Amino acid sequence: MAHSYYDIELNGITCYYNVSLLPYHIFEYKGNIYLFNREKVIPCKIEKRFAAMLGKISVNPPNIPMPRSIMDELIRLELVKDAPMWGGSRETKTDGDVLREKSSAEDLSRLPVHALSLNIAQRCNLKCVYCYGNEGEYGEEGLMDKKTAFRSVDWLIERSGETKKLAINFFGGEPLLNFPLMRKVVEYAEKRSGKLGKEIRFGITTNGTLLSNEIITYLKEHKISPLISFDGPAQDINRPFKDGQGSFAAVASNIKKLLTAMPDASCRATVTDNEHPSSISEAIKKIGFSTCHVSEATPGLLNKTGIGKTGNLLRMLEYYETEACEVLHGIKNRDDKNRFSVIARIIEQIFLKRKRYYGCGAGRGYLSVSSSGGVYPCHRFAGDEGTKLSNVFNGALDREVYQRGIVARREECSSCWVKYFCGGGCLYVNKAVHGKLFKPDVSYCKKMKYLTKLAIHLYCQLDETDKKFLTRLFKKRSETEEIHKTYV
């Protein structure tokens, strides 16, 4: 197929006219100029002369002459829409085209469910100042019973289709308040899945206050991955017991026992205006965690006393700078301890040229079941009647609204240069901030753009030996599925 552009001779130099380019973004960081090809997921450090030429093209497209040297570079970066190396194709499908084709070709109601969060205890022994679940009760305080729990396991298996690897995460409130039921669920799920040739992996999100030796031994024996919600030096202020007493001493003691038995256990910290995220992360790592995810407190749909969103964007960006250095140091030293950081995940996307059409798996392959059996898009939505999807005992499951990615349906997302890394953000935060599931939070957008800049800056510093390490790392990681699938 002929190309839309054509060549001419100007003063003995071959130049090109009518050159159409794919969407790209140029930015400066620490004295370097970077270009990112959005549709092909290709980042590159460029020279000022090249950036200046692209600036002229953007102002006067496509009617200025393009020198051969610039044209060659554009083709190398796969920016030219109908370059020969693209097999003669004159059209490049957008994410909207892909999603529309995908939607028309599939019965969205039958897409498999591969992971559930079970709110086995909508009750908590702490009174966290930022709790989005109304002190862990989620609008219907209580403990899940055996009938509901077992039915939830069957419900997951029934809707998993041909998927062999499934996941269940125990959540609350504080799930260990219902530890006897948790043991029964694990035993039942292992037997049911085994008979059907499936495998169920387990995880638990806990505040750590009830981690006895018995429970730790059980978690290890059954390979149940623990995620501890712990704020380090801010624990007593942010996460006191219901009677107002601080919880730091009790939790820190239990963490030491847990890490002795399960050194790969991870931690999630929530920061408020009272502390800096970098100091929180540093203190938690000194306690012994190799992995710590730090995030801001966000508004809640149910909470009446929660502090809401902190808006502390500047301090979070400073923290991401520190995290970026740790990620690069880890890659250079062949260490995977920062594999769960957002920056590391963006680098993985760049390396594998993956596009992300959804913020997470909420409402798609990942769902949540409340203590009474209600089905919600994710664990954070439990108790929000406006987003209730079904019940494990009866009712159809309509997830179609969650199957169609935000990046294809909203104009501000479709034209954004980080849309394939953001996926439209967290649906829960979107609704809590704006009252709309599919209207991204501006603060989140700013953070994702900054995180992507950091990731591109790091990626462009990797040499071939680093990339060989990443090849082995990502191959190993792909052998197991994540609880939250975020890619189509």
C-alpha positions in Angstrom: 0.0 0.0 0.0 1.3 3.4 -0.9 2.4 5.9 1.8 0.5 9.1 2.4 3.8 11.0 2.7 6.2 11.6 -0.3 9.8 12.7 -0.8 11.3 15.7 -2.6 14.8 17.1 -3.2 15.6 20.4 -1.4 19.1 21.8 -2.1 20.3 18.3 -2.7 18.8 16.9 0.5 16.0 14.3 0.5 13.0 15.6 2.5 9.5 14.3 3.2 6.2 16.0 3.1 2.7 15.1 4.5 4.2 13.0 7.4 1.5 11.9 9.9 2.6 10.9 13.4 1.1 8.9 16.2 0.4 10.6 19.5 3.5 11.3 21.5 4.6 13.3 24.5 7.8 15.2 25.2 9.0 16.2 28.6 12.2 17.3 30.4 13.5 15.8 33.6 16.8 16.5 35.3 18.3 18.1 32.2 17.3 15.4 29.8 14.6 15.4 27.1 12.4 12.4 26.7 9.9 11.3 24.1 7.2 8.8 24.7 5.3 7.1 21.8 2.0 6.4 23.5 0.5 4.0 21.1 3.6 1.8 20.7 4.7 2.2 24.4 8.2 3.3 23.4 10.2 5.8 25.5 13.5 7.4 24.3 15.9 10.1 25.3 16.2 12.6 22.5 18.4 15.6 21.5 17.2 19.2 21.6 17.4 19.5 17.8 15.1 16.5 17.3 12.6 17.9 19.9 12.7 21.3 18.2 11.9 19.7 14.8 8.9 17.8 16.3 7.7 21.1 17.8 7.6 22.6 14.3 5.7 19.6 13.0 3.1 19.9 15.8 2.6 23.6 15.0 2.4 23.1 11.2 1.4 19.5 10.5 2.1 18.1 8.1 3.3 20.7 5.6 6.9 21.3 6.4 9.8 19.4 4.9 11.2 16.6 7.0 14.9 15.9 6.5 15.9 12.2 5.9 17.8 12.0 9.2 14.7 13.1 11.2 12.5 10.8 9.2 14.8 7.8 9.9 14.6 8.6 13.7 10.8 8.9 13.6 10.5 5.5 11.8 12.9 4.0 14.4 10.6 5.2 17.2 7.6 3.8 15.2 6.0 7.2 15.2 5.2 7.4 11.5 1.7 6.1 10.9 2.3 4.4 7.6 6.0 3.7 7.6 7.2 0.6 5.5 8.2 -1.3 8.7 4.5 -1.5 9.6 3.8 -3.9 6.8 2.1 -1.3 4.6 -0.8 -0.6 7.0 -2.1 2.9 6.8 -4.2 2.7 9.9 -3.4 2.3 13.6 -6.2 1.1 15.8 -6.9 3.2 18.9 -7.7 1.7 22.3 -11.3 2.6 21.6 -11.3 0.5 18.4 -9.8 -2.5 20.3 -12.3 -2.3 23.1 -15.3 -2.0 20.8 -14.1 -5.0 18.8 -13.5 -6.9 22.0 -16.9 -6.0 23.5 -18.8 -7.0 20.3 -17.0 -10.3 20.0 -17.6 -11.4 23.6 -20.5 -12.1 25.9 -19.3 -9.8 28.7 -21.6 -11.5 31.3 -19.6 -14.7 30.8 -16.1 -13.4 31.3 -14.5 -15.5 34.1 -14.3 -14.4 37.7 -10.9 -15.5 39.0 -10.6 -13.8 42.4 -12.8 -12.9 45.4 -12.3 -10.8 48.4 -14.3 -12.3 51.3 -15.4 -9.8 54.1 -15.5 -12.5 56.7 -15.6 -10.0 59.5 -17.3 -6.6 59.0 -16.2 -5.7 62.5 -12.9 -4.3 63.7 -11.0 -3.9 67.0 -9.3 -0.7 65.8 -10.7 2.8 65.2 -8.6 4.1 62.3 -9.0 7.9 61.7 -9.2 7.4 57.9 -11.3 4.2 57.7 -13.4 4.2 54.5 -15.5 1.3 55.8 -17.2 3.1 58.7 -15.0 1.5 61.4 -14.8 -1.7 59.4 -18.6 -2.3 59.5 -19.4 -1.4 55.9 -22.9 -0.5 56.7 -23.9 -4.0 58.0 -21.8 -4.9 61.0 -21.4 -8.6 61.6 -19.5 -11.8 60.9 -19.9 -14.0 57.8 -21.4 -17.4 58.5 -20.3 -20.8 57.2 -23.2 -21.0 54.7 -22.4 -17.7 53.1 -18.7 -18.4 53.0 -19.0 -21.9 51.4 -21.5 -20.6 48.9 -19.0 -17.8 48.0 -16.4 -20.4 47.2 -18.8 -22.4 45.0 -19.9 -19.1 43.4 -16.3 -18.3 42.5 -15.7 -21.7 41.0 -18.9 -21.7 39.0 -18.0 -18.4 37.4 -14.3 -19.1 36.8 -14.9 -20.9 33.5 -11.8 -22.5 32.2 -9.5 -20.5 34.5 -7.5 -22.9 36.6 -5.8 -20.6 39.0 -8.1 -18.7 41.4 -7.6 -16.5 44.4 -9.4 -15.7 47.6 -8.4 -12.8 49.9 -9.7 -12.6 53.5 -10.7 -9.1 54.4 -12.6 -7.0 56.9 -12.9 -5.1 59.2 -10.4 -7.4 60.8 -10.7 -10.9 59.3 -8.9 -12.6 62.1 -11.9 -11.8 64.4 -13.4 -14.7 62.4 -10.4 -17.0 62.2 -12.3 -20.2 62.9 -14.4 -19.6 59.7 -11.3 -18.7 57.7 -9.9 -22.2 58.5 -13.1 -23.8 57.4 -13.1 -21.8 54.2 -9.5 -22.8 53.3 -10.2 -26.5 53.9 -13.5 -26.4 51.9 -12.0 -24.4 49.0 -9.0 -26.7 48.7 -11.2 -29.8 48.5 -13.7 -28.3 46.1 -11.1 -26.8 43.7 -8.9 -29.9 43.9 -11.8 -32.1 42.7 -12.3 -29.8 39.7 -8.6 -29.5 38.7 -8.3 -25.9 39.9 -6.0 -24.3 42.3 -7.0 -21.6 44.8 -4.3 -19.3 46.4 -5.1 -17.4 49.5 -4.2 -14.0 51.0 -5.2 -12.0 54.0 -5.3 -8.3 54.8 -5.0 -7.8 58.5 -4.2 -5.1 61.0 -1.8 -7.5 62.8 -3.2 -7.1 66.3 -4.4 -10.8 66.5 -1.3 -12.5 64.9 -0.7 -15.3 67.5 1.8 -18.0 67.1 -1.0 -20.4 66.1 -2.3 -18.1 63.4 1.2 -17.4 62.0 1.9 -21.1 61.8 -1.4 -21.7 60.0 -0.7 -18.9 57.5 2.7 -20.4 56.7 1.5 -24.0 56.4 -1.3 -23.0 54.0 0.8 -20.5 52.1 -1.6 -17.7 52.9 0.1 -14.4 51.9 -0.3 -11.7 54.6 -0.6 -8.0 53.9 -0.3 -6.0 57.1 -1.9 -2.6 57.4 0.6 -0.8 59.6 1.6 2.9 59.8 4.8 2.6 61.7 5.6 5.6 63.9 2.1 7.1 63.1 0.4 3.9 64.2 -0.8 5.1 67.6 -2.3 8.3 66.2 -3.8 6.8 63.0 -4.8 3.3 64.1 -5.7 3.2 67.9 -7.7 0.5 69.5 -11.4 1.2 70.0 -10.7 2.3 73.6 -8.3 4.9 72.4 -5.1 3.1 73.4 -2.2 3.0 70.9 -1.7 -0.2 69.0 1.9 0.2 67.9 3.5 -1.9 70.6 1.2 -4.9 70.1 1.4 -4.8 66.3 5.2 -4.3 66.2 5.7 -7.3 68.4 3.5 -9.5 66.3 5.2 -8.3 63.1 8.5 -9.5 64.4 7.1 -13.0 65.0 5.5 -13.0 61.5 8.6 -11.9 59.7 10.6 -14.5 61.4 8.3 -17.2 60.0 7.3 -15.4 56.8 10.0 -12.9 55.7 8.2 -12.1 52.5 5.1 -10.7 54.2 4.3 -7.2 52.9 3.0 -4.0 54.5 0.7 -1.2 53.5 0.9 2.2 55.2 -1.6 5.0 54.9 -0.3 8.6 55.4 -2.1 11.6 56.6 -1.0 15.2 57.1 0.7 14.2 60.4 3.7 12.6 58.7 5.9 12.4 55.6 5.5 9.3 53.5 9.3 8.8 53.2 9.8 8.8 56.9 7.0 6.3 57.3 8.4 4.0 54.6 11.9 4.2 56.1 10.7 3.3 59.6 8.6 0.4 58.4 11.6 -1.1 56.5 13.7 -0.8 59.6 11.2 -3.0 61.4 11.9 -5.7 58.8 9.5 -5.4 55.9 11.3 -5.7 52.5 8.1 -4.5 50.8 6.0 -1.5 51.8 3.3 0.2 49.8 2.6 3.8 51.0 -0.6 5.6 49.9 -2.6 8.6 50.9 -5.8 8.5 52.9 -8.8 8.9 50.6 -12.5 9.9 51.2 -15.0 7.2 52.0 -18.5 6.5 50.7 -19.7 5.2 54.0 -17.5 6.8 56.7 -19.0 9.6 58.8 -15.9 10.4 60.8 -13.1 9.7 58.3 -10.6 12.5 57.7 -11.1 12.4 53.9 -8.5 13.1 51.3 -5.3 14.8 52.5 -4.4 16.5 49.2 -0.7 16.2 50.3 0.5 15.9 46.7 3.9 17.5 47.0 5.1 15.2 49.8 3.9 12.2 47.8 5.9 13.3 44.8 8.9 13.7 46.9 8.4 10.2 48.2 8.2 8.8 44.7 11.6 10.4 43.9 13.1 8.3 46.7 11.2 5.2 45.6 12.5 5.6 42.1 16.1 5.6 43.3 15.3 2.4 45.2 13.8 0.7 42.2 16.8 1.6 40.0 19.2 0.4 42.6 17.3 -2.8 42.9 17.4 -3.5 39.2 21.1 -2.7 39.0 21.8 -5.0 42.0 19.4 -7.8 40.7 17.1 -7.3 43.6 13.3 -7.7 43.2 12.2 -6.4 46.6 10.5 -3.3 45.1 8.5 -5.3 42.5 5.2 -4.1 43.9 5.9 -0.3 43.6 3.9 1.6 41.0 7.1 2.7 39.3 8.3 -0.9 39.0 5.0 -1.9 37.5 5.2 1.0 34.9 8.7 -0.1 34.0 7.4 -3.7 33.5 4.6 -2.3 31.2 7.2 -0.4 29.1 9.5 -3.4 28.9 6.7 -5.7 27.8 4.9 -3.0 25.8 1.6 -3.7 27.6 -1.3 -1.3 27.6 -3.6 -1.0 30.5 -7.2 -0.2 29.8 -8.6 -0.5 33.3 -7.4 0.9 36.6 -7.6 -2.6 38.2 -9.6 -5.8 38.0 -12.6 -4.4 40.0 -15.9 -5.4 38.6 -14.2 -7.6 36.0 -12.2 -10.7 37.1 -12.0 -9.5 40.7 -15.1 -9.1 42.9 -15.9 -8.8 46.6 -18.5 -10.6 48.8 -19.8 -8.9 51.9 -20.5 -10.7 55.2 -24.2 -11.2 54.1 -23.3 -12.4 50.6 -23.7 -9.2 48.6 -21.4 -9.0 45.5 -19.6 -5.7 44.9 -16.9 -4.5 42.3 -14.1 -4.7 44.9 -13.5 -4.8 48.7 -13.7 -1.1 49.1 -17.3 -0.9 47.7 -18.7 -3.4 50.2 -21.9 -1.9 51.7 -22.4 0.7 49.0 -25.8 -0.2 47.6 -25.3 1.9 44.5 -22.6 -0.4 43.2 -24.0 -3.8 44.5 -23.9 -6.2 41.6 -25.6 -9.4 42.9 -25.8 -11.8 45.8 -24.0 -15.2 45.9 -27.3 -16.9 46.7 -29.4 -15.5 43.9 -29.5 -12.9 41.2 -27.8 -12.3 37.8 -24.4 -10.8 37.7 -24.3 -7.8 35.3 -20.7 -6.4 35.0 -20.9 -4.8 31.6 -20.4 -1.3 32.8 -17.0 -2.4 34.3 -15.9 -4.3 31.3 -15.6 -1.1 29.1 -12.4 0.7 29.9 -12.4 4.3 31.1 -9.6 5.3 28.7 -12.0 4.7 25.7 -15.1 6.3 27.1 -13.9 9.7 28.5 -12.4 12.4 26.3 -9.9 13.6 28.9 -8.6 10.1 29.2 -8.5 9.1 25.6 -6.1 12.0 24.8 -3.9 11.7 27.9 -0.4 10.5 27.3 -0.3 8.2 30.4 -3.7 6.6 29.8 -2.2 3.1 29.2 -0.4 3.2 32.6 -3.3 4.8 34.5 -6.3 3.0 33.1 -8.6 5.6 34.4 -7.7 5.4 38.1 -9.3 3.8 41.1 -13.1 3.5 40.6 -13.7 3.8 44.3 -11.7 7.0 44.7 -13.4 8.4 41.5 -16.8 7.9 43.1 -15.8 9.1 46.5 -14.3 12.3 45.1 -16.7 13.1 42.3 -19.7 10.8 42.8 -19.0 9.2 39.4 -17.2 5.9 38.8 -15.7 6.9 35.6 -14.5 10.5 36.2 -10.9 10.3 37.3 -9.6 12.2 40.3 -7.4 15.1 39.2 -4.9 14.5 42.0 -4.5 10.9 40.9 -3.9 12.0 37.3 -1.1 14.3 38.4 0.6 11.5 40.4 0.4 9.1 37.6 2.0 11.5 35.1 4.8 12.2 37.6 5.3 8.4 38.3 5.4 7.7 34.5 8.0 10.4 34.0 10.1 8.8 36.7 9.7 5.3 35.2 10.7 6.5 31.7 13.7 8.3 33.2 14.8 5.0 34.9 14.0 2.8 31.9 16.3 4.9 29.7 19.2 4.3 32.1 19.0 0.5 31.8 21.7 -1.3 29.8 21.4 -4.7 28.1 22.4 -6.7 31.1 19.7 -5.0 33.2 17.1 -5.8 30.5 18.2 -9.5 30.5 17.6 -9.5 34.2 14.2 -8.1 33.7 13.4 -10.7 31.0 14.1 -13.5 33.5 12.3 -11.7 36.3 9.1 -11.0 34.3 9.1 -14.5 32.9 9.2 -16.0 36.4 6.5 -13.6 37.6 4.2 -14.5 34.7 4.1 -18.1 35.9 1.7 -17.0 38.7 -1.4 -14.8 38.3 -2.0 -11.7 40.2 -5.1 -11.4 42.4 -6.0 -8.1 40.6 -5.6 -8.6 36.8 -5.3 -5.2 35.3 -4.5 -5.9 31.7 -6.7 -7.0 28.8 
